[in-house]
Each structure stands twice: as C-alpha cells, then as structure tokens.
Amino acid sequence: MGIRTRDRHPRHPDEQPGARSRGQRLRELAALMLKVGSISFGGPAAHISLLQDEVVERRQWLDAHHFLDLVAATNLIPGPNASEMAMYIGLIRAGWIGLVVGGLAFLLPGAILSGLLAWVYLRYGALPEISRVFSLGIEPVVLVVVLATEPPRDCRRPNSLRGWDHGETKQVLSRGAGTSGTDGV
C-alpha cells in the first residue's frame, strides 16, 4: 500500500484544467531547469536548495510538504538526487514529457560544459599555458565554488558561508595553488 501523492497533494492552480497549456508549462519548466543546471554548483545539496527556492518559494509550483516528500523519495532510490528531483518536478508540472524535458534541461548545461572543457584539455592540454590554467586556475576556483555552495549550517539562509573558518579555506586554496601557508591567495 503506497502513498497516493495526488490525494495528499492537490494540484497547483496552474495545473487545473483550463489554466495554462502544457506547452506553456513545458517552456517554464525547461527555462527553470536550464537555469538551475547552468548556475548551481556544489552537488545535490546545492541543487536541491536552489530548486526548493525556485519551485516552492518563488513559483509556488509545489508546497513545502510535497517538496520534502519528493526529497525523501529521491533519497530512497538509487541515483543522483538533484537530477531525480528535476525529473519529478517535470513529471508533476507537465506529465511524462515534463519528466523528459525537466531531466534533459537540468543535465544538458553540465554535460555541455564538461564536454567543452574535456575537448579543450585534450586538444590543448599539452601546452604549458593551458596546463597551468587547468592545474593552478580551475582547481582552486572549483574548490571556492563548492565551499561557497556547501549546505549552510543555518538552513534558512541558502548559500551562507557563516560558520566557515576562512583562514582554513585560505590554507586549502594556497595548497591547491602550489604555495605554502596563507600567502599567495
């Protein structure tokens, strides 16, 4: 006997017959998932936090309880939680085609960026200038981005750095950049 989410979570007014067309909902969904897939870094916790802000707070496509039920469901099944959330939100917004559109729109920006960086590295990685950019430039930047989007200790303030010891972060970055101590960052 499973949970029947349709009984527990009534449809949003946009999903009522005659409200918005499926095409409009698909366009809105694709735009949101492309945005989230393009601008959020830091792993599933950062993605889910941004999705919650967009889907629950700003657009009110889902209520907080339904969103948390989806988070719980994605934690129970194997696979990447943030991608599964994007697909579930797509399914709820626009049916099975929404699942596909939401998933592809969420995954496409990262896949394109990764492919582009891989191509640049394979094509030009032997050049000393490019090698330095990858080893000394990208690694510290990625570390800063991940640290900046780590799940906040105060869950009410997404992307908060409160609680981070910036001195330790500086030391980690300086080691990644090949310097010793805190000078050089």
C-alpha positions as a printed Julia matrix, in Angstrom:
185×3 Matrix{Float64}:
  0.0    0.0     0.0
  1.87   3.07   -1.23
  1.39   6.75   -0.65
 -1.0    8.31   -3.11
  0.53  11.72   -3.58
 -2.32  13.04   -5.7
 -4.72  12.62   -2.79
 -2.31  14.16   -0.29
 -1.08  16.98   -2.51
 -3.75  18.77   -4.51
 -2.77  20.14   -7.88
 -1.45  23.65   -8.12
 -3.92  26.13   -9.71
 -1.7   26.26  -12.83
 -2.34  22.56  -13.32
 -6.11  22.78  -13.16
 -7.89  22.24  -16.46
 -8.06  25.43  -18.5
 -5.33  27.25  -16.55
 -2.07  27.08  -18.52
 -1.39  24.97  -21.54
  1.02  22.07  -21.35
  3.26  23.91  -23.82
  3.49  26.94  -21.52
  4.28  24.72  -18.53
  6.94  22.87  -20.55
  8.59  26.15  -21.59
  8.59  27.42  -17.99
  9.95  24.09  -16.79
 12.71  23.98  -19.43
 13.76  27.56  -18.67
 13.93  26.89  -14.93
 15.85  23.62  -15.25
 18.3   25.15  -17.74
 18.86  27.97  -15.25
 19.37  25.66  -12.28
 21.58  23.31  -14.29
 23.67  26.23  -15.52
 24.22  28.33  -12.41
 24.26  25.97   -9.45
 27.45  24.32   -8.3
 28.23  22.29   -5.23
 26.48  18.99   -5.71
 22.99  17.74   -4.99
 22.51  19.67   -1.75
 23.1   22.98   -3.52
 20.91  21.97   -6.47
 18.05  20.86   -4.24
 18.31  24.05   -2.18
 18.07  26.15   -5.34
 15.2   24.0    -6.64
 13.34  24.48   -3.36
 13.81  28.23   -3.53
 12.55  28.35   -7.13
  9.76  25.74   -7.03
  8.35  26.27   -3.53
  9.14  29.87   -2.61
  9.18  31.83   -5.88
  6.96  29.98   -8.34
  4.82  28.07   -5.82
  4.53  25.06   -8.1
  4.68  22.78   -5.03
  4.05  23.3    -1.36
  6.86  22.69    1.12
  5.39  19.38    2.33
  5.16  17.94   -1.18
  8.7   19.09   -1.97
 10.03  17.39    1.17
  8.18  14.21    0.21
  9.97  14.3    -3.14
 13.33  14.83   -1.42
 12.6   11.81    0.77
 11.64   9.72   -2.26
 14.84  10.62   -4.12
 16.86   9.67   -1.05
 15.25   6.23   -1.0
 16.01   5.31   -4.6
 19.48   4.98   -6.1
 20.78   7.66   -8.43
 21.6   11.35   -8.47
 19.11  13.11   -6.19
 19.13  16.52   -7.86
 18.53  15.05  -11.33
 15.73  12.9    -9.94
 14.17  15.97   -8.31
 14.28  17.84  -11.63
 12.59  14.9   -13.34
  9.93  14.52  -10.64
  9.15  18.23  -10.77
  8.85  17.92  -14.55
  6.51  14.95  -14.17
  4.3   16.88  -11.76
  4.28  20.03  -13.92
  3.68  18.53  -17.35
  3.36  14.75  -17.23
  5.77  12.26  -18.79
  7.02  14.72  -21.39
  7.75  17.1   -18.5
  9.86  14.4   -16.87
 11.99  14.12  -20.02
 12.18  17.88  -20.63
 13.0   18.66  -16.98
 15.7   16.0   -16.81
 17.34  16.92  -20.1
 17.21  20.66  -19.42
 18.77  20.13  -15.99
 21.55  17.82  -17.22
 22.38  19.47  -20.55
 24.31  22.55  -19.3
 26.69  20.47  -17.17
 27.18  17.9   -19.92
 27.97  20.61  -22.48
 30.39  22.41  -20.13
 32.14  19.16  -19.18
 32.41  18.15  -22.83
 33.78  21.55  -23.8
 36.39  21.52  -21.02
 37.39  17.96  -21.91
 37.78  18.92  -25.57
 39.92  21.97  -24.67
 42.08  19.87  -22.38
 42.54  17.07  -24.92
 43.22  19.47  -27.76
 45.43  21.99  -25.97
 46.31  20.38  -22.62
 49.91  19.7   -23.62
 50.58  23.44  -23.97
 52.2   24.77  -20.77
 49.84  27.77  -20.59
 46.73  25.61  -20.79
 48.16  23.04  -18.39
 48.76  25.81  -15.83
 45.21  27.12  -16.27
 43.79  23.67  -15.51
 46.1   22.86  -12.61
 46.5   26.26  -10.95
 43.41  28.13  -12.09
 40.46  25.8   -12.3
 41.07  23.59   -9.26
 41.11  26.46   -6.7
 38.11  28.11   -8.38
 36.13  24.88   -8.24
 37.06  24.48   -4.58
 35.86  28.01   -3.77
 32.61  27.45   -5.66
 31.97  24.18   -3.83
 32.76  25.73   -0.45
 30.52  28.7    -1.19
 27.56  26.48   -2.04
 28.03  23.85    0.65
 24.78  23.31    2.53
 24.62  26.13    5.06
 24.7   25.37    8.72
 21.78  27.76    9.08
 19.29  26.14    6.69
 17.18  29.27    6.5
 20.0   31.11    4.7
 20.91  29.29    1.47
 24.49  29.72    0.25
 25.56  31.17    3.59
 29.25  30.98    4.47
 28.54  31.67    8.12
 30.37  29.11   10.21
 33.26  28.62    7.76
 36.74  29.34    9.03
 38.07  31.47    6.21
 41.67  31.02    7.44
 41.42  27.26    6.88
 39.83  27.83    3.47
 42.69  30.13    2.55
 45.23  27.46    3.55
 43.47  24.8     1.48
 43.39  27.13   -1.51
 47.03  28.04   -1.14
 48.0   24.36   -1.08
 45.92  23.81   -4.21
 47.69  26.68   -5.93
 51.11  25.26   -5.04
 52.09  27.86   -2.39
 52.8   27.33    1.24
 50.91  28.9     4.09
 48.42  31.66    3.54
 50.45  33.96    1.32
 49.67  33.88   -2.37
 45.9   33.78   -2.04
